[in-house]
Amino acid sequence: MGISEVAWLALMLLAVKLAWLGLDVTPRLYMGDSMSYLKSAALLTGSGSRSFLYGWVLRFTALPFDSPVALVAVQACWSLLSCLGLYILLRCPLGLPRWPSATGALLLATEPAQVFLERMVMAETLGLLALVATLLLLARYLASGRLRWYLLACLGGLAAAAIRLNLLPVVLGLGLAAPLLWAFAGGKRPATSRWRHLAIALAMLVGTHVAYTQAYGRAAHAPAGYLAHTGMMRIGLVAPLIEPEHFHGTGVSGELLREVRIPLNDHWQRSHHIWDDGGLWSVLVEHSTTPELVARTVTRRALLGDPLGLLRINIATLAGYFDARRSRSKMLDDTGVRTLQPPELRQLHQWTGWNFSGSDTVDSPARRYFALSAAWLAACLFALGPLAVITGILGWRSRSRDQYLLLALVSLGLVANHLLFAHIHSYRYLHPMPLFVIANLVVILVSVRRRRPPNLVRPGRAQQPGRPET
């Protein structure tokens, strides 16, 4: 793969992105999340419950310009880089032909979730780019066996988690899986070399994450962690599993659960226990001077006490993708139609100098395109696992077995992560899925084509001398 090949694809991708920018440059805001990110960008602070890194990157890439259109353009560039990353992954580590790989990248460039989230002040687009970069670094590590690439991949995974915390289980899983693939799927190596390599890699993975969580905790004046409000956010995941006895020894009586006005056992209401008055978090704040520490203890006990219970309620939540009323309501929510109040608009203008007035009411091509993609995105979620298994099987006898398995594992990891840790059914949460669905489909289609036997000469037609059979 040469530089000119990548340059030509980059120009084609740029044409796609410019065409979409010509159709729609309307910026979108999502509830309080976007407010938090823009505040972080303007003041270089963190909210404790959202990524600080995404906001800081916006500060130096989009905020210097006079219009929020700059944010749409910047995020379109990040999306373009993710498409290029997909192409490089298919071409180099997996060794696939040029045009199937380029077709996959071009399809991703105009995929509904990618196009719409480029216009949303949310961390999905940058988070996906960080995940793709991490995957490419791990692929390079597997090809070379050099731990410096693995260290860079650990740092890339930390960036992905700092931008989108829901990617943390995926990058941790990849960080553990990649050295195992190198040791046991990448060819025969001496046992002592394998175990020494694994020990160093594990020390790198643990060391980088411990160092980051300690540094973040000190900077945020909070316990070590990836977010200052980890306990608060976990309440929205495990609220139906929390019992009065989980509060024992925390300084707070479990009787406070009687004061929670939102039903605890209704898994559809889990997010309301974080943000709404009468939810578990708001009640806990009233009863404790250290609600975050109490929440971390209580949610940890709830998870350990009934781990299968979390799986059970999350599987039940997946039914929302098949419920027409819930699906329609959630898609409407994900498209950013919440009306902004005048104080919010004034605050945003004060922070950024940008005018978002009317952006929530403007219907536009990208919003309509995304709103029509509910079935496609749900199909990506449920098809990605089987596609990843097929990729792993097809690549098992390949000389690049470890690379095929890496793609299969990250794909399965995304599905498992959504199944285990998504507290709501959300089409926005499915944003990474299409990239990996496309990647697996390209792998499978190319593999099937390569295995197709040559066509036989039709009866009655002699083969011409000097020409190979076709």
PAKE-549208 format. One record per residue (C-alpha): z, y, x; residue in three letters. Coordinates in steps of 0.1 Angstrom, whole numbers, padded with zeros to 4 digits, always signed. Last residue first. Layout:
! PAKE-549208
ZYXAla/...
This chain:
! PAKE-549208
-0168-0181-0118Thr/-0183-0206-0094Glu/-0193-0192-0061Pro/-0228-0180-0055Arg/-0249-0193-0025Gly/-0271-0215-0046Pro/-0270-0208-0084Gln/-0248-0232-0103Gln/-0267-0251-0129Ala/-0263-0242-0165Arg/-0267-0271-0190Gly/-0230-0276-0195Pro/-0210-0245-0187Arg/-0196-0242-0152Val/-0158-0246-0154Leu/-0136-0215-0154Asn/-0110-0214-0126Pro/-0075-0225-0135Pro/-0051-0198-0147Arg/-0020-0196-0124Arg/-0028-0162-0110Arg/-0033-0148-0146Arg/+0000-0162-0157Val/+0018-0146-0127Ser/+0001-0113-0133Val/+0011-0113-0170Leu/+0047-0123-0161Ile/+0052-0097-0134Val/+0037-0070-0155Val/+0059-0080-0185Leu/+0090-0079-0163Asn/+0083-0044-0150Ala/+0074-0031-0185Ile/+0107-0045-0199Val/+0125-0031-0169Phe/+0112+0004-0175Leu/+0117+0001-0213Pro/+0154-0007-0210Met/+0166+0024-0191Pro/+0167+0046-0223His/+0185+0020-0245Leu/+0217+0041-0246Tyr/+0197+0069-0264Arg/+0188+0045-0291Tyr/+0225+0042-0299Ser/+0245+0013-0314His/+0281+0023-0307Ile/+0309+0011-0283His/+0284-0001-0257Ala/+0304-0019-0231Phe/+0299-0057-0234Leu/+0265-0060-0251Leu/+0250-0030-0233His/+0262-0042-0200Asn/+0250-0077-0206Ala/+0215-0063-0214Val/+0215-0041-0183Leu/+0227-0069-0162Gly/+0200-0092-0174Leu/+0174-0067-0162Ser/+0192-0061-0129Val/+0194-0099-0124Leu/+0157-0106-0132Ala/+0145-0078-0108Leu/+0168-0091-0080Leu/+0156-0127-0088Leu/+0120-0117-0083Tyr/+0129-0100-0050Gln/+0150-0130-0038Asp/+0120-0153-0045Arg/+0096-0133-0025Ser/+0080-0164-0009Arg/+0076-0176-0045Ser/+0090-0208-0058Arg/+0116-0192-0080Trp/+0095-0163-0090Gly/+0082-0177-0122Leu/+0116-0189-0132Ile/+0133-0156-0125Gly/+0106-0137-0143Thr/+0109-0160-0173Ile/+0147-0153-0174Val/+0141-0116-0172Ala/+0117-0117-0201Leu/+0143-0136-0222Pro/+0169-0109-0214Gly/+0146-0079-0220Leu/+0134-0090-0254Ala/+0165-0080-0274Phe/+0170-0046-0259Leu/+0133-0038-0256Cys/+0128-0048-0293Ala/+0155-0023-0303Ala/+0136+0003-0284Leu/+0103-0005-0301Trp/+0118-0007-0335Ala/+0134+0027-0332Ala/+0103+0044-0317Ser/+0093+0066-0345Leu/+0120+0091-0339Ala/+0109+0093-0303Phe/+0074+0104-0311Tyr/+0087+0128-0337Arg/+0110+0144-0312Arg/+0083+0145-0285Ala/+0057+0161-0310Pro/+0081+0189-0322Ser/+0104+0197-0350Asp/+0123+0229-0343Val/+0157+0229-0360Thr/+0179+0221-0330Asp/+0161+0245-0308Ser/+0167+0274-0332Gly/+0187+0295-0307Ser/+0189+0279-0273Phe/+0186+0312-0254Asn/+0192+0307-0217Trp/+0213+0330-0195Gly/+0232+0299-0183Thr/+0269+0303-0189Trp/+0269+0334-0211Gln/+0239+0321-0231His/+0256+0288-0236Leu/+0288+0306-0248Gln/+0268+0328-0272Arg/+0250+0297-0287Leu/+0283+0279-0291Glu/+0299+0309-0308Pro/+0268+0312-0331Pro/+0271+0275-0343Gln/+0246+0249-0332Leu/+0232+0227-0359Thr/+0232+0190-0350Arg/+0196+0178-0349Val/+0198+0163-0314Gly/+0173+0134-0317Thr/+0201+0109-0311Asp/+0218+0119-0344Asp/+0187+0113-0365Leu/+0182+0080-0347Met/+0218+0071-0356Lys/+0214+0079-0393Ser/+0181+0060-0396Arg/+0196+0030-0379Ser/+0227+0031-0400Arg/+0207+0032-0432Arg/+0181+0006-0421Ala/+0206-0019-0408Asp/+0190-0040-0381Phe/+0199-0018-0351Tyr/+0234-0015-0366Gly/+0238-0052-0363Ala/+0245-0046-0326Leu/+0280-0034-0337Thr/+0289-0069-0347Ala/+0280-0081-0312Ile/+0303-0054-0298Asn/+0331-0064-0321Ile/+0330-0101-0309Arg/+0325-0092-0273Leu/+0356-0070-0274Leu/+0375-0098-0292Gly/+0365-0122-0264Leu/+0386-0102-0240Pro/+0417-0104-0262Asp/+0449-0097-0243Gly/+0432-0085-0212Leu/+0412-0059-0230Leu/+0442-0047-0251Ala/+0464-0046-0220Arg/+0439-0024-0202Arg/+0435-0002-0232Thr/+0473+0004-0234Val/+0478+0011-0197Thr/+0448+0035-0194Arg/+0458+0053-0226Ala/+0493+0058-0215Val/+0481+0072-0182Leu/+0457+0096-0200Glu/+0484+0106-0226Pro/+0508+0119-0200Thr/+0530+0143-0220Thr/+0529+0119-0249Ser/+0532+0120-0287His/+0508+0147-0297Glu/+0482+0136-0272Val/+0485+0100-0286Leu/+0476+0113-0321Val/+0445+0130-0308Ser/+0435+0099-0288Trp/+0440+0076-0318Leu/+0418+0096-0342Gly/+0433+0119-0368Gly/+0414+0148-0354Asp/+0381+0135-0341Asp/+0368+0130-0305Trp/+0380+0098-0290Ile/+0390+0078-0321His/+0358+0089-0337His/+0338+0069-0312Ser/+0354+0037-0325Arg/+0346+0042-0362Gln/+0319+0014-0366Trp/+0345-0010-0352His/+0367-0006-0382Asp/+0401-0021-0373Asn/+0416+0012-0362Leu/+0409+0030-0395Pro/+0409+0067-0389Ile/+0442+0084-0400Arg/+0462+0073-0370Val/+0498+0081-0379Glu/+0508+0044-0383Arg/+0495+0038-0348Leu/+0524+0060-0337Leu/+0547+0031-0343Glu/+0536+0017-0310Gly/+0563+0039-0295Ser/+0555+0059-0264Val/+0574+0058-0231Gly/+0548+0034-0217Thr/+0572+0004-0215Gly/+0558-0013-0246His/+0527+0004-0259Phe/+0506-0028-0261His/+0532-0041-0286Glu/+0519-0018-0313Pro/+0484-0034-0312Glu/+0450-0022-0298Ile/+0420-0044-0303Leu/+0402-0022-0329Pro/+0404+0008-0305Ala/+0388-0011-0276Val/+0357+0010-0267Leu/+0366+0044-0280Gly/+0400+0041-0264Ile/+0382+0034-0231Arg/+0370+0070-0231Met/+0405+0083-0233Met/+0417+0060-0206Gly/+0389+0070-0182Thr/+0397+0107-0186His/+0395+0118-0150Ala/+0363+0098-0145Leu/+0353+0074-0117Tyr/+0389+0066-0109Gly/+0419+0075-0088Ala/+0446+0092-0110Pro/+0439+0128-0118Ala/+0439+0161-0100His/+0401+0162-0104Ala/+0395+0166-0067Ala/+0422+0141-0058Arg/+0410+0116-0083Gly/+0374+0120-0072Tyr/+0383+0114-0035Ala/+0402+0083-0044Gln/+0374+0070-0066Thr/+0348+0077-0039Tyr/+0367+0061-0011Ala/+0375+0030-0032Val/+0338+0027-0042His/+0325+0031-0006Thr/+0350+0007+0008Gly/+0345-0020-0018Val/+0308-0021-0013Leu/+0309-0018+0025Met/+0336-0044+0028Ala/+0316-0067+0006Leu/+0286-0062+0029Ala/+0306-0069+0060Ile/+0320-0101+0045Ala/+0286-0113+0033Leu/+0270-0108+0067His/+0298-0127+0084Arg/+0295-0155+0058Trp/+0257-0158+0063Arg/+0258-0156+0101Ser/+0284-0183+0103Thr/+0264-0206+0080Ala/+0232-0202+0100Pro/+0202-0190+0079Arg/+0177-0208+0057Lys/+0156-0185+0035Gly/+0161-0155+0012Gly/+0179-0173-0017Ala/+0213-0181-0002Phe/+0223-0153+0022Ala/+0200-0125+0010Trp/+0206-0134-0026Leu/+0243-0134-0021Leu/+0241-0100-0003Pro/+0222-0087-0034Ala/+0244-0101-0061Ala/+0276-0082-0053Leu/+0261-0048-0051Gly/+0239-0057-0081Leu/+0270-0064-0101Gly/+0286-0032-0090Leu/+0254-0013-0099Val/+0253-0028-0134Val/+0290-0024-0141Pro/+0288+0013-0132Leu/+0256+0021-0152Leu/+0278+0033-0182Asn/+0292+0060-0159Leu/+0258+0078-0159Arg/+0256+0105-0131Ile/+0286+0093-0111Ala/+0275+0057-0117Ala/+0240+0064-0104Ala/+0253+0083-0074Ala/+0277+0054-0066Leu/+0247+0030-0068Gly/+0228+0051-0044Gly/+0257+0051-0020Leu/+0259+0013-0022Cys/+0221+0012-0017Ala/+0224+0033+0014Leu/+0250+0008+0027Leu/+0226-0021+0019Tyr/+0198-0004+0038Trp/+0221+0000+0068Arg/+0230-0037+0064Leu/+0196-0049+0077Arg/+0184-0081+0061Gly/+0149-0067+0062Ser/+0133-0078+0029Ala/+0166-0080+0011Leu/+0176-0046+0023Tyr/+0143-0031+0012Arg/+0148-0046-0022Ala/+0183-0032-0023Leu/+0170+0003-0014Leu/+0143+0000-0042Leu/+0170-0010-0067Leu/+0192+0019-0057Thr/+0163+0043-0061Ala/+0156+0029-0096Val/+0192+0034-0105Leu/+0192+0070-0092Ala/+0161+0077-0112Leu/+0176+0062-0143Leu/+0207+0084-0139Gly/+0185+0115-0136Leu/+0167+0108-0168Thr/+0198+0097-0187Glu/+0221+0127-0178Ala/+0216+0147-0209Met/+0202+0182-0217Val/+0174+0166-0237Met/+0137+0174-0230Arg/+0132+0146-0204Glu/+0151+0124-0230Leu/+0121+0127-0253Phe/+0094+0116-0229Val/+0114+0087-0214Gln/+0125+0074-0248Ala/+0089+0075-0262Pro/+0071+0058-0232Glu/+0044+0082-0218Thr/+0053+0078-0181Ala/+0063+0042-0186Leu/+0028+0033-0197Leu/+0014+0050-0166Leu/+0038+0031-0143Ala/+0029-0002-0159Gly/-0008+0005-0156Thr/-0003+0014-0119Ala/+0013-0020-0113Ser/-0015-0039-0132Pro/-0040-0018-0112Trp/-0026-0023-0077Arg/-0020-0060-0075Pro/+0016-0074-0073Leu/+0035-0080-0041Gly/+0070-0081-0056Leu/+0087-0061-0028Pro/+0057-0038-0023Cys/+0035-0034-0054Arg/+0059-0039-0083Leu/+0088-0020-0068Leu/+0064+0008-0056Ile/+0050+0012-0091Tyr/+0085+0013-0107Leu/+0095+0039-0082Gly/+0065+0060-0090Leu/+0075+0059-0127Cys/+0110+0069-0117Ser/+0096+0098-0097Leu/+0076+0110-0127Leu/+0109+0109-0147Ser/+0125+0131-0122Trp/+0096+0155-0124Cys/+0098+0155-0162Ala/+0135+0164-0157Gln/+0125+0195-0137Val/+0099+0206-0162Ala/+0123+0202-0192Val/+0150+0221-0173Leu/+0125+0249-0164Ala/+0117+0252-0201Val/+0154+0263-0204Pro/+0141+0298-0192Ser/+0151+0323-0165Asp/+0151+0299-0136Phe/+0180+0294-0111Pro/+0195+0270-0137Leu/+0169+0243-0132Ala/+0173+0228-0097Thr/+0205+0240-0081Phe/+0228+0242-0111Arg/+0211+0212-0127Leu/+0222+0191-0098Val/+0258+0203-0103Trp/+0256+0193-0140Gly/+0244+0158-0132Tyr/+0271+0154-0106Leu/+0300+0164-0129Phe/+0294+0135-0152Ser/+0314+0136-0184Arg/+0350+0129-0195Ser/+0369+0149-0169Gly/+0350+0181-0177Ser/+0338+0189-0142Gly/+0334+0222-0125Thr/+0305+0239-0108Leu/+0308+0269-0131Leu/+0272+0271-0145Ala/+0263+0234-0140Ala/+0296+0221-0153Ser/+0293+0243-0183Lys/+0258+0231-0189Leu/+0270+0195-0187Tyr/+0299+0200-0211Ser/+0277+0219-0236Met/+0252+0190-0234Ser/+0279+0165-0242Asp/+0293+0185-0271Gly/+0265+0176-0295Met/+0232+0167-0279Tyr/+0210+0196-0270Leu/+0172+0197-0268Arg/+0147+0218-0249Pro/+0113+0224-0266Thr/+0085+0222-0240Val/+0062+0201-0262Asp/+0024+0196-0262Leu/+0015+0212-0229Gly/+0045+0196-0213Leu/+0032+0163-0226Trp/-0002+0169-0210Ala/+0016+0180-0178Leu/+0035+0147-0177Lys/+0003+0126-0181Val/-0015+0147-0155Ala/+0014+0143-0131Leu/+0013+0105-0136Leu/-0024+0105-0126Met/-0017+0127-0096Leu/+0012+0105-0085Ala/-0011+0075-0089Leu/-0037+0091-0065Trp/-0009+0100-0040Ala/+0005+0065-0041Val/-0029+0050-0031Glu/-0034+0077-0006Ser/-0001+0069+0011Ile/-0011+0033+0016Gly/+0000+0000+0000Met/
